[in-house]
Amino acid sequence: MRYNNIEAERVRNELTKEQLSEKLDITLKTYYNWIDGKTPIPSTALKKMAFMFDKSIDYLLGIDNQEPRAS
């Protein structure tokens, strides 16, 4: 499984993979392993990305591909 929505939000927010890795306090290799589905993404990191991108965790994981509407 590849997490395309996380990558889309990273690009939409004009962050490099390196910058997002730094914000999440992880190595670039760990980020690649998460995005490629090789290792699970910890819930703490998912919460941080959801807050950072203002998106639901379900959306980031591709469970619900519809972006939440802004209130």
VENDA-V490092 format. One record per run of one state. SS is the DSSP state (A for helix, B for strand, O for the rest). FROM is the first residue (numbers start at 0). TO is the last residue. If there is no record, write none. Layout:
BEGIN
{{SS & FROM & TO} {SS & FROM & TO}}
END
This chain:
BEGIN
{{O & 0 & 2} {A & 3 & 11} {O & 12 & 15} {A & 16 & 23} {O & 24 & 26} {A & 27 & 34} {O & 35 & 41} {A & 42 & 52} {O & 53 & 55} {A & 56 & 60} {O & 61 & 70}}
END
